[in-house]
Amino acid sequence: MCVGTQWKKRIVAIFMVSMLGLFGCAAPEDASESLELVRADAPTYSDEYITVGFIQTGKESDWRDANTNDFLSTFTRENGYNLIYIDGNSDSDRQIKAMNDLISQEVDYIIIDPIVETGWNDSLLAAQEKGIPVIVSDRMVNADESLYTCWIGSDFETEGHKAAKWLEEYLESVGRTDETIRIVILEGTEGASAAIGRTNGLNAEIEKHENWEVLTTRCANFTQGEGKNIMEEILKEYEDIDVLISENDNMMFGAMKAMEQAGVSYGVDGDVITVSFDALHEAFELMMEGKLMVSVECNPLIAGLSHEVIQKLEAGEEIDMVNYVEESVFSYENAADYINERKY
């Protein structure tokens, strides 16, 4: 458990690094390239708002866009915050530099969504020495828990177990329990918590089935473009694939294009069973079409829980070290029942 303390509220003037171009799909192609990492020389302070610095990974997927917009719409002046938003541009070094800048500005809180787990110790120690609580969001850090306040996000390993369990139940329902099942796995960014957790959960369940054979595991960095390119390579090497597991929806979307171009059928009426993660709105549409068979939810709406944690810390209340968001499993059989409720 972490015990919150009352932290002095400060505000840093004019540091909205994100600009409007970071709002997801509407951003121009070169928006991230035009951004400069803003550094503070002479910040001014006010007790009116709680200053929160949020360091995002980048905008590698639709999930990330939803996550970003959730933070931007939650940590507003109307809700009592001055938000300093920094796009990491998928560069872990940039994230570290941004955190050091926020520490020098003496913000009230720092929220980091780390691209990779390693390399954070020095910055976390520096924040602790300044008395700045650090909340780790979505992905995890490979650092002693005493160096940060708490973690908020998804149980990635459990997500992996859920996906494999769904596959097990589906194969049983169609009478394929005893068949040899050949599996291809598209992994996310190497070193990312989501990739590590989902892979561990999947492997733990796959190892229970002697007749499940993993043909290959390839990294596609959570992006649609790499999902397509990597799947094109895989299809040249393997002709008989029973299951494609993609560790996020965007890689699956790209892989689907590759399969279509190669004349490989997939989905409910196809040869390849499609298993994915995130449960984006487009994934629901594809499940309703029978193309995507299941998507294990990874809830990007983390900002509300982050807000609750900060308010508890402001009030001097205790908080949990680990805070999971609620998540479900959706398939082609129930997607139509939930699509109108989706916020992302």
Secondary structure, 3 states (H helix, E strand, C coil): CEECCCCCCCCCCCCCCCCHHHCHHHCCCCCHHHCCCCCCCCCCCCCCCEEEEEEECCCCCHHHHHHHHHHHHHCCCCCCEEEEEEECCCCHHHHHHHHHHHHHHCCCEEEECCCCCCCCHHHHHHHHHCCCCEEEECCCCCCCHHHCCEEEECCHHHHHHHHHHHHHHHHHHCCCCCCCEEEEEEECCCCCHHHHHHHHHHHHHHCCCCCEEEEEEEECCCCHHHHHHHHHHHHHHCCCCCEEEECCHHHHHHHHHHHHHCCCCECCCCCEEEEEEECCHHHHHHHHCCCCCEEEECCCCCHHHHHHHHHHHHCCCEECCEEECCCCEEECCCHHHHHHHCCC
